[in-house]
Amino acid sequence: MHNDDSIRIIPLGGVGEIGKNMMVVEYRETIIIVDVGVMFPGEHLKGIDFIIPDFSYVIENKDKVKGIILTHGHEDHIGALPYLLREISAPIYGTRLTLGFAKNRLEEHSLPQDPVFHEIKPRERIEFEGIVAEFFSVFHSVADGVGIAFHTPFGIIVHSGDFKIDYTHVYDSLFDFYKLSEFGEKGVLLLMSDSTNSENEGYTQSEVSLNESLYKEISSATGKVLVATFASSTHRIQQIFDVSSRTGRKIAILGRSMEKNIELAKSLKYLVFDESMVIPADKVESYDSKEVVILTTGSQGEPMSALANISVGKHPLFNINENDTVIISASVIPGNEKAVSEIVNSLYRRGASVIYEGFREIHTSGHASQEELKLMMSITKPKYFLPIHGEFRHLINHSYIAKQIGINMSNVLIVKDGDVVKADDKGVSVEGNIPLSDVGIDGREVEGIESPHLSERQKLSEGGVVIIVIPISLEDSGILQPEIFSKGFVFSEDEDTLFEKAKDITFEAIRGCIRDGGQSKNQLKKAACDSLQKFIHKETKRTPVIVPIVIEV
């Protein structure tokens, strides 16, 4: 809690990392939340589906939360919304398509109460207590994206949202230079801007430029074409429909999220295509392979996705063969590189032609490169600058760009999640930090990523498991010779000898425990675990999970 008359801006996610975007804007008794996103886990987080922000600060101040603003419909900006709404209640603001995606996401969850949605439009203003939020349209890889200008007692604070500057847009999705210029003329106190592509020189390639690249690949394919992309990338999906129509191919849609998002976007007229183009996925094999495009998710190597199953020949409806082409039209999110690489390799093994980012031009980013970032700063002319949405290297590179266009480096703030950025009549500075812990989602369960469960999963993945069964005689309460089994763990080439030695050492440890007065099952298990762990580590330098089982015989 704070009582001073200042604006507090607290990133709960999205700085120093890609994903998990969430920002708190606080003034007196008002908190406005900007985005509530997820982040894909790295290889070390076994069994975790994704990571969400730590909501602790928001929950502690839930009575102050007056609204949740969603800038656009990507998962790294809306995916954690259901978990936040389990804990707090607040109206949700977003454009029509963004709210549609959010509602689809919430349908999968049981919430304590139905959320209240408020549809907003670019240039609309929403008045909160002491702060006015004004929205401006930006171009991104999903339609209906907006940035936000917060009109505060100390000046205008601009949050760019995810953006790129695309002059040749796919359809009427405009970047509002005029409104940003207006803010710049009035005076922007602080600009918070997307840093994802701050390392990339020049301008980000236009979305429409992919049309011919996709047409070339699809028209020249000799068999089925499978295109994997994000279910929310409406601009890319529109182009896939357009190119498929030009080449006379039908489209089969795979994946529940892809089906739902396409249905929603078409109903709202963000996607335009002839219904006769779409065929059921289970009818694909009845068409000539040259007549079909299969549109699916799985571009990030998700293990249960249709693309993953197809890559190993386990999809129930069809297989990929040497005549088929797979196009992965999406950039790989950091942390997913290995999973995507495994799928690409599996597809190659099945004889498919695989086209992916870096191989040919079948993807373009939705984020601004260096010249566009300069333009954003030049138009808004901020006094202070805060790079957001990116790993630490992206934030630093963005700060160098700010220096190039004349922003005083003492007015550039590099922060981490939980840092408190304070704005008042004296300026903008970092004052303090709120401790945060990453939170993992395992299925629908929420747990801290430092939990014992995850530590144990890591050990299992690296060292396997060794099970020791300790029999206790019911007749005389004596201990019989234990048995040892292993899964995913091999002692050495001389396994039988080491197993016997391990049994003897464990048996002596249990007997020693009994001599010292240890009679309970827990005491016996601990003695067995400790001795076996030491022996295994001494012999193999590995630390498998030890599972002791005491049985009465």
C-alpha atoms as one frame of an Amber mdcrd trajectory, in Angstrom:
protein
   0.000   0.000   0.000   1.113   3.555  -0.578  -0.361   6.875   0.409   1.703
   9.434  -1.513   0.236  11.362  -4.431   2.047   9.639  -7.281   1.448   7.230
 -10.143   2.993   3.796  -9.550   3.725   1.537 -12.504   4.620  -2.045 -11.611
   5.390  -4.673 -14.244   4.360  -8.068 -12.858   5.636  -9.738 -16.022   6.956
  -8.967 -19.496  10.249  -7.191 -18.713  13.410  -9.249 -18.898  11.460 -12.039
 -20.594   9.286 -12.836 -23.602   5.691 -13.410 -22.513   3.766 -13.277 -19.241
   2.903  -9.621 -19.910   1.151  -7.853 -17.053   1.370  -4.269 -15.851  -0.169
  -2.503 -12.858  -0.903   1.229 -13.068  -1.821   2.600  -9.628  -2.961   6.005
  -8.434  -4.362   6.589  -4.952  -7.259   4.120  -4.618  -7.274   3.049  -8.269
  -5.453   0.134  -9.890  -5.688  -0.531 -13.621  -4.219  -3.780 -14.931  -2.839
  -3.925 -18.482  -2.804  -7.467 -19.929  -2.645 -10.780 -18.090  -0.511 -13.138
 -20.163   1.255 -16.483 -20.002   4.800 -17.556 -20.851   5.976 -20.894 -22.219
   8.250 -22.794 -19.795  11.823 -23.770 -20.514  13.111 -27.328 -20.660  13.888
 -27.330 -16.929  10.208 -27.027 -15.942   9.021 -30.573 -16.542   5.261 -31.023
 -16.762   4.489 -27.304 -16.540   2.180 -26.151 -19.330   2.938 -22.454 -18.952
   3.927 -19.789 -16.437   1.686 -16.982 -15.207   2.476 -13.791 -13.289   2.495
 -13.652  -9.505  -0.853 -12.043  -8.624  -0.049 -11.550  -4.920   0.155  -7.744
  -5.034  -3.082  -7.457  -6.997  -4.905  -9.869  -4.667  -3.711  -7.901  -1.618
  -5.138  -4.737  -3.218  -8.097  -6.268  -5.054 -10.555  -3.657  -3.750  -8.577
  -0.997  -5.655  -8.699  -2.801  -9.022 -11.080  -0.803 -11.213 -10.391  -2.444
 -14.565  -8.390  -4.934 -16.625  -7.397  -3.653 -20.086  -6.394  -6.155 -22.761
  -4.303  -4.670 -25.575  -4.797  -7.607 -27.985  -5.746 -11.266 -28.164  -2.452
 -13.170 -28.041  -1.948 -15.730 -25.278   1.027 -13.886 -23.826  -1.400 -11.026
 -23.111  -4.705 -12.760 -22.235  -3.805 -16.364 -21.380  -3.592 -15.926 -17.594
  -6.890 -14.043 -17.323  -8.883 -17.074 -16.065  -6.455 -17.579 -13.179  -6.598
 -13.913 -12.164 -10.403 -13.948 -12.248 -10.406 -16.834  -9.785  -8.948 -14.362
  -7.277 -10.416 -10.950  -8.091 -13.403  -9.380  -9.782 -13.020  -6.410 -12.126
 -14.501  -5.237 -15.444 -12.537  -6.248 -18.547 -11.914  -3.741 -21.345 -10.834
  -4.605 -24.873 -11.697  -4.300 -28.544 -14.324  -6.572 -30.059 -12.020  -9.319
 -31.346  -9.793  -9.232 -28.260 -12.786  -9.712 -25.977 -13.999 -12.517 -28.230
 -10.697 -14.367 -27.818 -10.781 -13.706 -24.067 -14.310 -15.103 -23.762 -13.237
 -18.220 -25.659 -10.382 -18.615 -23.184 -12.664 -18.200 -20.183 -15.172 -20.781
 -21.426 -12.678 -23.503 -20.553 -12.710 -22.509 -16.868 -15.220 -22.419 -14.044
 -15.105 -18.981 -12.473 -16.699 -17.838  -9.211 -18.771 -15.259 -11.093 -19.388
 -14.139 -14.653 -16.995 -11.370 -15.733 -18.254  -8.004 -16.953 -16.921  -7.055
 -20.408 -16.740  -3.564 -21.880 -16.026  -3.295 -25.599 -13.860  -0.318 -26.466
 -12.889   1.291 -29.754  -9.740   3.165 -30.755  -9.818   6.827 -29.659 -12.365
   6.029 -26.974 -11.625   7.334 -23.468 -12.458   5.501 -20.241 -12.479   7.539
 -17.041 -11.220   5.889 -13.899 -10.722   7.661 -10.572  -7.936  10.150 -11.243
  -6.802   8.560 -14.526  -8.236   8.573 -18.054  -7.276   5.731 -20.405  -7.394
   6.615 -24.106  -6.918   3.931 -26.758  -5.154   4.205 -30.112  -4.999   1.584
 -32.866  -1.740  -0.199 -33.674  -0.839  -2.838 -36.231   0.196  -6.283 -34.997
  -0.049  -9.884 -36.203  -3.526 -10.118 -34.712  -6.289  -7.688 -35.633  -7.819
  -5.135 -33.269  -4.672  -4.331 -31.288  -4.453  -1.094 -29.320  -2.008   0.935
 -27.299  -3.057   3.046 -24.319  -2.404   6.627 -23.304  -2.973   7.248 -19.595
  -3.832  10.855 -18.920  -2.602  11.504 -15.368  -2.150  14.564 -13.158   1.591
  14.447 -13.971   1.410  14.026 -17.726   0.618  11.466 -20.417   1.966   7.942
 -19.985   1.899   5.896 -23.215   1.862   2.084 -23.307   2.536   0.974 -26.897
   1.154  -2.557 -26.647   2.683  -4.968 -29.178   3.090  -3.170 -32.493   4.806
  -2.793 -35.820   4.380  -0.062 -38.424   2.992  -1.675 -41.549   2.066   0.682
 -44.372   0.763  -2.095 -46.650  -1.630  -3.726 -44.219  -3.734  -6.792 -44.998
  -6.972  -4.920 -44.459  -8.323  -1.959 -42.503  -6.083  -2.156 -39.470  -4.401
   1.224 -39.214  -1.584   2.549 -37.084  -2.840   5.820 -35.590   0.029   8.223
 -36.264  -2.317  11.172 -35.803  -3.312  10.355 -32.242   0.294   9.612 -31.224
   1.367  12.938 -32.749  -1.322  14.641 -30.700   0.070  13.087 -27.537   3.557
  14.180 -28.559   2.379  17.765 -29.061   0.706  17.812 -25.640   3.793  16.298
 -24.034   4.389  12.645 -23.150   5.903  12.179 -19.704   6.729   8.484 -20.157
   6.728   6.099 -23.114   6.637   2.347 -22.442   7.391   0.599 -25.727   7.594
  -2.949 -27.126  11.242  -4.099 -27.277  10.891  -7.572 -28.825  12.649  -6.738
 -32.112  14.997  -4.021 -30.847  18.012  -6.005 -32.126  16.677  -6.050 -35.704
  17.884  -3.287 -38.019  15.614  -1.463 -40.443  11.886  -2.118 -40.681   9.970
  -5.308 -40.016   8.777  -6.930 -43.233   5.173  -6.136 -44.134   2.601  -8.823
 -43.483   1.243  -8.518 -47.012   4.662  -9.338 -48.474   4.166 -12.949 -47.390
   1.285 -13.382 -49.805   3.491 -14.184 -52.772   5.854 -16.334 -50.690   2.951
 -18.440 -49.440   1.499 -18.599 -52.940   4.805 -19.813 -54.377   5.152 -22.602
 -51.810   1.532 -23.761 -51.893   1.098 -23.576 -55.667   4.286 -25.580 -56.304
   3.536 -28.280 -53.721   2.941 -31.720 -55.247   0.919 -33.121 -52.342  -0.932
 -31.988 -49.240   0.164 -28.738 -47.639   0.038 -28.414 -43.865   0.396 -24.878
 -42.472   1.028 -24.407 -38.747   0.579 -20.961 -37.210  -0.897 -19.277 -34.129
  -4.660 -19.659 -33.797  -4.980 -15.943 -33.020  -2.857 -14.683 -35.970  -5.824
 -13.437 -37.960  -3.762 -11.639 -40.627  -1.752 -14.793 -41.383  -4.853 -16.984
 -41.410  -6.570 -14.596 -43.835  -3.620 -14.869 -46.208  -3.641 -18.655 -46.019
  -7.314 -18.634 -47.011  -6.607 -16.138 -49.813  -3.714 -18.157 -51.223  -5.601
 -21.442 -50.909  -8.451 -19.903 -52.882  -6.030 -18.713 -55.605  -4.544 -22.198
 -55.909  -7.921 -23.975 -55.907  -7.299 -25.840 -52.665  -9.773 -26.639 -49.901
  -8.887 -26.008 -46.256  -9.235 -28.441 -43.359  -8.929 -26.917 -39.890  -7.273
 -28.892 -37.090  -7.222 -28.012 -33.416 -10.001 -26.803 -31.150  -8.451 -23.371
 -30.535  -7.928 -22.861 -34.271 -11.522 -23.844 -35.034 -12.967 -21.592 -32.326
 -10.840 -18.571 -33.205 -11.569 -18.838 -36.926 -15.288 -19.199 -36.245 -15.206
 -16.146 -33.980 -13.117 -13.982 -36.325 -15.342 -14.857 -39.289 -18.532 -14.098
 -37.356 -17.095 -10.665 -36.480 -15.911 -10.162 -40.082 -12.217 -10.080 -39.209
 -11.803 -13.074 -41.513 -13.471 -13.194 -44.935 -13.666 -16.436 -46.928 -16.192
 -18.636 -48.711 -17.583 -21.343 -46.421 -17.404 -23.821 -49.299 -13.608 -23.722
 -49.004 -13.666 -25.487 -45.632 -13.838 -29.278 -45.516 -14.057 -31.556 -42.457
 -10.696 -32.889 -41.331 -11.960 -36.480 -41.551 -12.709 -35.997 -45.272  -9.162
 -34.973 -46.271  -8.227 -38.429 -47.525 -11.196 -38.429 -49.910  -9.685 -35.458
 -51.821  -6.741 -35.449 -54.180  -3.746 -34.421 -52.072  -3.063 -31.511 -54.453
  -6.448 -30.035 -53.541  -5.920 -29.717 -49.771  -4.364 -27.309 -47.278  -4.491
 -28.334 -43.627  -4.431 -25.392 -41.215  -3.362 -26.261 -37.683  -1.737 -25.142
 -34.461   1.439 -26.685 -33.068   3.935 -24.157 -34.423   5.648 -24.025 -31.009
   6.243 -27.764 -30.773   3.414 -28.377 -28.310   3.681 -32.115 -27.523  -0.054
 -32.892 -27.773  -0.754 -30.774 -30.862  -1.945 -32.182 -34.178   1.374 -31.209
 -35.778   3.324 -33.168 -33.160   1.153 -36.258 -33.676   1.393 -35.990 -37.458
   5.182 -35.690 -37.257   5.452 -39.121 -35.599   2.682 -40.801 -37.588   0.175
 -40.937 -34.727  -2.605 -38.719 -36.050  -5.854 -40.693 -36.411  -6.959 -39.055
 -39.688  -3.952 -38.833 -41.989  -0.206 -39.145 -42.374   2.491 -37.005 -43.937
   4.591 -38.538 -46.713   7.350 -37.616 -49.161   5.004 -35.701 -51.487   3.676
 -33.398 -48.773   4.807 -29.957 -47.639   4.736 -28.568 -44.096   4.957 -24.794
 -43.585   5.604 -23.530 -40.045   4.560 -19.896 -40.370   5.481 -18.550 -36.950
   8.596 -17.480 -35.095   9.811 -19.768 -32.332   9.179 -18.373 -28.863  12.310
 -18.580 -26.650  12.209 -21.833 -24.713  10.480 -23.764 -27.502  13.460 -24.168
 -29.831  14.201 -27.788 -28.934  10.574 -28.912 -29.205  10.155 -27.262 -32.622
  13.457 -28.710 -33.832  12.353 -32.216 -32.843   9.116 -31.854 -34.813  10.956
 -30.508 -37.869  13.380 -33.446 -37.736  10.518 -35.937 -37.392   8.735 -34.425
 -40.399  11.918 -34.662 -42.465  12.265 -38.325 -41.449   8.824 -38.960 -42.879
   9.979 -37.497 -46.189   8.045 -34.218 -46.063   9.371 -30.904 -47.365   9.539
 -28.597 -44.332   9.631 -24.816 -44.636  10.206 -22.754 -41.515  11.525 -19.387
 -40.315  15.048 -18.707 -41.501  14.698 -21.272 -44.287  12.417 -19.261 -46.542
  10.299 -16.136 -46.169   7.072 -17.645 -44.858   6.844 -15.635 -41.635   7.183
 -12.037 -40.617   7.160 -10.663 -37.129   4.371  -8.576 -35.626   6.879  -6.468
 -33.701   8.641  -3.235 -34.633  12.287  -3.208 -35.686  14.760  -0.421 -34.955
  13.556   2.194 -37.448   9.944   1.753 -36.343  10.967   2.042 -32.691  12.744
   5.291 -33.538   9.598   6.547 -35.250   7.475   5.722 -32.200   9.823   7.726
 -29.975  10.148  10.571 -32.468   6.383  11.012 -32.746   5.608  10.813 -29.023
   8.720  12.780 -27.891   8.742  11.326 -24.357  10.707  12.920 -21.532  11.246
   9.510 -19.923  11.500   6.128 -21.594  10.819   2.615 -20.246  11.479  -0.320
 -22.622   9.110  -3.247 -21.995   8.174  -6.603 -23.560  11.523  -8.278 -24.099
  14.457 -10.102 -22.600  17.102  -8.017 -20.838  19.221  -7.748 -24.017  16.196
  -6.392 -25.891  15.595  -3.757 -23.223  19.241  -2.661 -23.343  19.266  -2.453
 -27.146  16.061  -0.430 -27.041  17.735   1.992 -24.622  20.582   2.466 -27.144
  17.998   3.378 -29.789  16.512   5.953 -27.410  19.956   7.489 -26.995  20.354
   7.731 -30.798  17.290   9.922 -31.123  18.305  12.224 -28.290  16.561  10.921
 -25.171  18.702  11.676 -22.131  20.094   8.343 -20.876  19.496   9.436 -17.287
  15.794   9.425 -18.226  15.856   5.853 -19.570  14.755   3.260 -17.021  15.740
  -0.405 -17.278  13.625  -2.406 -14.848  12.809  -5.969 -13.907   9.533  -7.596
 -12.927   8.331  -6.227  -9.599  10.216  -2.917  -9.782   8.100   0.070  -8.793
   8.294   2.968 -11.253   7.091   6.180  -9.625   5.826   9.191 -11.580   5.002
  12.495  -9.904   5.568  16.231 -10.353   9.321  15.680  -9.863   9.642  13.219
 -12.740   9.904   9.421 -13.133  12.162   7.110 -11.149  12.459   3.560  -9.853
  11.669   3.345  -6.163  11.633  -0.071  -4.558  10.619  -3.525  -5.633   7.818
  -5.982  -4.928   9.187  -9.541  -4.529   7.645 -11.901  -7.102   7.666 -15.641
  -7.673   6.896 -17.279 -11.000   3.816 -19.488 -10.891   3.396 -22.595 -13.021
   0.205 -24.111 -14.407   0.173 -27.910 -14.410  -3.075 -28.918 -16.119  -5.372
 -26.520 -14.299  -3.506 -26.591 -11.015  -1.472 -23.599  -9.898   1.863 -24.105
  -8.168   5.102 -22.216  -7.609   7.858 -23.264  -9.962  10.148 -23.824  -6.965
   7.756 -26.465  -5.596   9.133 -29.886  -4.546   7.025 -31.513  -7.288   8.935
 -29.760 -10.053  12.285 -30.409  -8.425  11.394 -34.080  -8.266  10.319 -34.118
 -11.932  13.669 -32.637 -12.891  15.492 -35.345 -10.956  13.349 -38.021 -12.576
  14.085 -36.701 -16.057  17.822 -36.556 -15.417  18.495 -39.575 -13.197  15.469
 -41.842 -13.311  14.029 -43.570 -10.260  15.294 -46.319  -7.978  12.703 -48.217
  -5.918  13.722 -50.099  -2.789  11.214 -52.538  -1.272  11.810 -53.285   2.431
   9.937 -56.397   3.686   9.059 -56.630   7.395   8.229 -60.074   8.839   4.862
 -60.129  10.600   5.959 -63.119  12.730   8.963 -61.611  14.479   9.011 -57.990
  13.229  12.369 -58.749  11.618  13.696 -57.111   8.461  14.153 -59.303   5.405
  16.607 -58.674   2.560  15.356 -55.658   0.527  14.762 -55.708  -3.219  15.872
 -52.906  -5.551  14.386 -51.972  -8.935  15.109 -49.080 -11.263  13.340 -47.223
 -14.064  15.206 -44.855 -16.351  18.410 -45.469 -14.391  21.293 -47.872 -15.062
  24.036 -48.470 -12.475  26.749 -49.575 -14.865  27.715 -52.444 -17.121  28.202
 -54.615 -13.996  24.685 -53.896 -12.827  23.975 -57.209 -11.039  27.024 -56.924
  -8.785  26.241 -53.314  -7.868  22.586 -54.168  -7.213  23.640 -56.878  -4.752
  26.104 -54.535  -3.073  23.432 -51.847  -2.844  21.050 -54.336  -1.185  23.676
 -55.318   1.394  24.559 -51.711   2.220  20.878 -50.734   2.540  20.126 -53.810
   4.669  22.925 -52.933   7.099  21.700 -49.318   7.293  18.180 -50.506   8.190
  19.523 -52.887  10.848  21.601 -50.057  12.281  18.514 -47.873  12.429  16.662
 -50.565  14.407  19.579 -51.025  16.810  19.514 -47.281  17.475  15.829 -47.469
  18.379  14.282 -46.592  15.007  11.117 -48.688  14.635   8.665 -46.598  12.580
   8.231 -47.051   8.841   9.320 -43.446   8.230  12.567 -43.997  10.156  13.313
 -47.163   8.191  12.553 -45.422   4.886  14.885 -42.538   5.741  17.727 -44.881
   6.698  17.286 -46.836   3.440  17.090 -43.651   1.322  20.138 -41.996   2.865
  22.387 -45.041   2.533  21.276 -45.878  -1.009  21.593 -42.259  -2.169  25.167
 -42.025  -0.868  26.139 -45.338  -2.440  24.665 -44.524  -5.853  26.260 -41.091
  -5.964  29.654 -42.517  -4.954  29.497 -45.208  -7.663  27.837 -43.276 -10.520
  27.964 -39.540  -9.648  24.217 -39.435 -10.349  21.250 -38.635  -8.098  18.092
 -40.523  -9.080  14.864 -40.209  -7.128  14.802 -42.875  -4.401  11.390 -44.357
  -3.590  11.366 -46.539  -0.438   8.450 -48.926   0.140   7.954 -50.823   3.417
   5.690 -53.894   3.173   4.601 -56.453   5.753   4.987 -60.096   4.741
